[in-house]
């Protein structure tokens, strides 16, 4: 099955969106590496708009700096590629 998107992340603007849903699974680990994604998430948060975070999409929210990590306990069977020093000291 081939999917052709009707828009690109670069063309999205927070003022045009009601909400943003960040997918879970393996996608967030890739999405959070793109500044355009992080910027959009930050803009949505600053505007007080709804951001749907599911499964591993918390990685995007953490990378955007909109989620406060208070007492991290990281247990993972897979290798995490988070910017650990910045997040955890």
N, C-alpha and C positions, 0 to 999 in steps of 0.2 A: 504494500500500500504506500502510495506516495502522497505526502502532504505538502501543499504549497501555502505558506503563511500569507495572510492578507496585509500584514504590516511587519515592521521590524522594531526591535527594542529601541533603536536609535531614534525612531520617529515618534515614540510615545512621550507625552508630557503629562506631568502630574495634574495640571489644571484641567486636562481633558478626561481624566479618569475618575470614576466614582470609587473604585477599589482596585487592589492589586492582589492577585493570588500567585504565590511563589510555589512551584511544584516541589514535591518531595522526591525521594529516591536518590539516584546518583546525580541528577541535574544540578542541585545546589552547589556541589563541590566545583562544578565547572562554571556555573553562572557567576559565582562570587568573585571570579578572577577578572571580570570585565567591569571597568570603572563605570560604564554607562548603566549597568545594572545596579551597582551600589549607589550611584547618584540618584537614580529613579526611586529606589527604596528610601533613601534619605529625604528626598523631596516629598514623597507621599507621607512619611512620618511627620515631617515639619508642618505639612498642611493639615495634619490631624485626620488623614483619610484612612480607610480600612486597609490593612495589610493581612492577607490570609497566609499563615505560616503553618505548614504541615510537614510531618516527618522530619527529614534532614534539612528542610529549608530554613531552619533556625541558623544554619551556617551563614546564609546570606544576611540575615538580620544582625548576627553578631559581627560579621565583617563590615556591615554598614554602620555599626556603632549604635544601633537603636535598641539593643538588648543589653542589659547590665548583667554581667556574669559575677555573681556574688561569691559562691562557694563551689568552684568547679570540681567535679569528680568525673574525669574522663575515663570511660571504660569502653573500649572499642575493639572489635575483632579485626577491623581493617585499619590501615594506616591513615591517620588524619593529617590533612595538610593545612590546618588552620595556622594563622600567624600566632603561634603559642606565646612567644615572649611578650608580644604586645598585649595579649589578652590576659595572661596569667602571671605577669611579672617577669 
